[in-house]
Amino acid sequence: MSTYRIQGATGDWEVVIGLEVHAQVTSNSKLFSGSATAFGAEPNSQVSLIDAAMPGMLPVLNGECIRQAVRTGMAIDAQINKWSRFDRKNYFYADLPQGYQISQLYHPIVGEGSLTIEADEKAGIPEAKVIGVERIHVEQDAGKLMHDQHPTMSYVDLNRSGVALMEIVSRPDMNSPAEAGAYLSKLRTILRYVGSCDGNMDQGSMRADVNVSVRRPGDELGTRTETKNVNSVRFVMQAIEHEANRQVDVIEGGGKIVQETRLFDPNTGSTRSMRSKEDAHDYRYFPDPDLLPLVLEDAFLEDCRASLPELPDAKRARYEGELGLSAYNAAVLTADVDTFRWFEALLAETALAQGKQPAEVAKQAANWLISELFGALNKLGKSLDESPVSHEQAAELLALVGKGTISGSIAKQVLEIMLETGDGATVIVEREGLKQESDTGAIEAKVDEILAANGDKVEQYRGGKVALFGFFVGQTMKAMQGKANPGVINEILKSKLG
Amino acid sequence: MPNSSNSITDLGVAAIRDGVAAGQFSAVEVAEAFNANVAAAQDALNAFIVATPEKAIEAAKAVDAARSAGQALGPMAGVPIGMKDLFATEGVQTTAASHMLEGFVPQYESTVSRKLWEAGAGMLGKLNLDQFAMGSSNESSYFGNVISPWQRPGSNAQLTPGGSSGGSSAAIAARLAPAATGTDTGGSIRQPAAYTGTVGIKPTYGRCSRWGVVAYASSLDQAGSMARDVTDCAIMLEAMAGFDPKDSTSLDLAVPAWTASLSGDLRGKKVGIPREYRVDGMPAEVDAIWEQGIAWAKDAGAEVVEVSLPHTKYALAAYYIIAPAEASSNLARYDGVRYGLRDLPDGAGLQDMYAATRAAGFGDEVKRRILIGTYVLSAGFYDAYYTQAQKVRTLISQDFAKAFEQVDVLLTPTAPSAAFALGENVDDPLSMYLNDVFTVPASLAGLPAMSVPAGLDAQGLPLGLQIIGRPLDEQGVLNAGLAIEARAGFTAKPEKWW
C-alpha cells in the first residue's frame, strides 16, 4: 500500500492514478499503408495516398504492427484476443485526413495483463506492486499542425498520419507520483526489451494521458481529470503532483472536480483545462467497414511467443541466481536494454578472455561496469552506447586484473588512459610499466627495508597491535610504486612478522 | 458487315471485340463512331460529365497496332466503354458528380478501370451519376440530371434513367457506349438497367476491388458491368473482377470463366419466387412481367418454387441506416484541407472552413444522408439504430441462406415500376427510397444479382427482372439471365429524339 498522501487543510487525501500510454509501434511502415515512419523526415515526405485520405483509398493492415502488439501483450502476461476488430473514431481536425481515426474500441487485440513495479524505499514505494493493464489496442496516429510557418495559416505535416500506436491502458492501480513514474519506466523497459517501441519519449514515441482523482483513504473513487500527452516520466510525476494538489484545493475550498481534459505545461509544471465533458466529442465509433475482423492463428501466436526475448524480471532473477550478482547490481544492469546488452557482451568476452565460466567472472564484470565504466562515462557526458571502450577492450582489461597482471587500482589508471588514447589495456600496461610485480625476491627486499626502517612498529605489531599489518602492506606497495601483487606482499609480510 | 458508324454503335462488346479481331473494322473506327454519338447526345442526355474522345482513340490505336503486330488481344480489345465518374482515373477529372470534387484529377487509377484498360478497353468519358452514388434517379448530380433516352410515346417529358448509375444506363441505351461500369450499393446498377432496357450485374461483394472507387457505403459498394446483353456483361465483369491486395474486403479467389460457361439451359435448376416481394400497390404490369419471367424460367427447364424471405420488409429501413452511417464517415475526408473544394470565408477559422466547404460542396441528398448517418451513430442512438440494423442485416442474410438451401436462384422484379419522370419524386425522399425495395436485400447480403430487360409496359417503357444468386454464384445468375434474355427477345430501343 502506498503511504503517499496529500496533506490537505481538512485531513489526508489519497491519490488514484491510471495511465493511458501511447507507444509508437516499431515498424518500417505505417499501420495501414506502406509509407515510412522514420522520425525527423522532411514534412509530408512520408505520406501515401492512403495517409492523405485521397478519394477511394483503402487501408490494408500491416501485419508487423499486429505482431508487435501481440508480443507486447505477451510480455505483460496479457490475454491475447484471437478475434479483434477495428473501429472508426470520427471527428474533424486538420491533422486527421480521413475525418476518423482507425482504432479499436469494442474489441481490442490485447486484454487484461499486468506488470510489477519494484520496491524503492527512497522513492516511497515500500514494496513491489502489481499494476493491472486493462487492455492494449492498436490505432493510427494523427498528423501534426505547424502554426509557425505562416502569419495567418496553419500548415499540416502528415508524416505521422497513420503511424501505428499501441494504446496501453492501465488500471487505476497507482497511488503516488512515484508509483506512476515506476510504472511508466517499467513499461518503457519492457517495450524496449520486446522491441515493439523505441521508448523515445522526447521524440514523441511514447506519451501518456494521465488520469488522476483524489479521495479520502478508503472512500469511493473521486471524479477524475485526464491530462493529455505528457511526454516524460518526470513530467508525468509533476503533472500528478500538481493535479492532485489542485483537486484537493478545489474540494477543500468547497468546489467540485469536473470531469475534463487538461493540458500539462512543462514550463510551469502545472495543468490547465482544455475542454470539459460537455464539450467532449461524440466520436460515433462504429466498426470500420473497410477492414475485416482480425483473426489471429495459433501458429502466428506461437511465432510471436517464440520471438520474445528474456524479459526484465526474468533476467534480473537470473542475474541474481545464476550469476550471483547483488540485487542492486542485477536491478541496475537489467533496467535498460542498452545496459544489459553491454553487460552480456562484456560478460561473454570476459569469460572467454579468462577461460572461465560467465558465473565466475560476472561479479567482476558487473562491479567494474557499474562502478568504473559508468563513472568514467558520466564524467565524459557519454552514454553506454557511445562508450569509447568496447566490450572486447574492457574484457582485455578485466582479464589483466583477473590474471593478477595488474591490481584493481592500477586498472582504474589503465581505464583512464584507454579512454584518453583509445589504446588497448595490454599495450598501455606494457608501455607505462604498470605490470604488477609478483617476483618474490624483489618484494622481499622491499619488505626487509621497510621492516628495518620501522623497528618500533614491528615491535608494536608483535606486541598485539595487529592492525598495523595494513600499514606494512601500504608501505610496501608504495615502495613498489603500486605494482606489487598484494597477495604476495601479504604472504611475505606474514612470514617475516611471524 | 456494318458499313456505317450507326451500325457499329448498335454492336455490343462481343461483336465489337470479335469484329476488331477479325479485321471487319478497326478499333479506331469503333472509337470514332462512339465518340461521335457521345458528342451528339451530350446536350440532350447529359450522360457524361467529361468526354475523353482522345483516350478512346489512344486505346483503339494501341489495339489496332497490337493486332497488326500479331499480338494477342485482350478480352475487351477495341471496345470503348463509359466509366462511371466514381472510379478514379489517372489524369482525368474524377468528381463523384459533386461540386466538392469538381476539378479533382487523381494521380492514380482505380483497380477496376486499370483492369479494363489492360483488357484492351478504351475510355469514352466519365459518366454522370447521382452525387456520391446517392440517389435512384440521377437527379442529385452537381453536373445536372441525366435524361433517359426513353420517352413515353407522344410525350416529351424527361424520364429518369435510374440511379445512381444513370449516366451508364442512359449511355448504353442510347448507343453512346456498348458497355459501361456501374457501382451498386443498394441497386444502383440493377435499377438503372431495368429503367433503360439494359443489362447490369452486381457481383458478390468482394469480387471487384473497391480500391480507387469513391466510397459511399463501404460494406455495400460493389462495382459491376452494364451492357446490352448478358454475354457482354459477363465478358466485362470477367475483365473487372479479381483479388486486389489493396482492398482488404476483396475476395482472394480466382475469377471463374463465366463467359465460357454461359448456358441458358436451366434444367435441373430451381428458381425461387420470394413471396414477400409481392408488395402492395405494385403495378399490375410489373406483376405480369414477373409471371412472364416465371413462365420463361419453366420453359428453360427450371423448377419454380415459392420461397419465403421473412425479413424483407425490414431491409429498406436497415439499408437507410447502414448506408448513411458509413457514408457520414466516408465523406468526412472532404473537408477542404487537402484537395477538392475549399471555401474559406474571410477571417474564417478551421471550423468555419469545414462548414462553408461542406455546405457548398455537397448537394441536398448527400447532406441528408450525412445527417442521417451522423444521427444513427450518435451516443444514445447507436444501439437503437445501427446495432439494430446490423441485426436485421444478419437476419436478411440468413433468410437468403435458407432460401438457397431450396433453390439455386431467385427471380423478382428489379424495381416496383418503370422509369418515372424527372422531378416526380424529388421532393419525396421516402418514395424515392422505395425504388430500391427489391434490390436492397441482395445488397445487404452481399449477393450477386442482375437485372435483365423483360419487356415494355403499356407506356412503352422497359421493365426488368432481377435474378439473385448464392454468394459467388455469378454463373448461376448469368445463366438464368441468359435464359430469360433468350425468351424475352427484348429488342426495343429508344426512338432517337436527341
Interface residues (C-beta under 8 A of the other chain):
Chain A: L49 A52 A53 M54 P55 G56 M57 L58 P59 V60 L61 R88 N90 F92 Y93 A94 P97 Q98 G99 Y100 S154 V156 D282 R284 Y285 F286 P289 D290 L291 L292
Chain B: F87 A88 T94 A96 L101 F104 P106 Q107 Y108 S110 R210 W211 G212 V213 V214 A215 A217 S218 S219 P245 K246 D247 S248 T249 A325 E326 S328 S329 L331 A332 R333 D335 V337 R338 Y339 L350 Q351 Y354 T374 L377 S378 A379 Y382 Y386
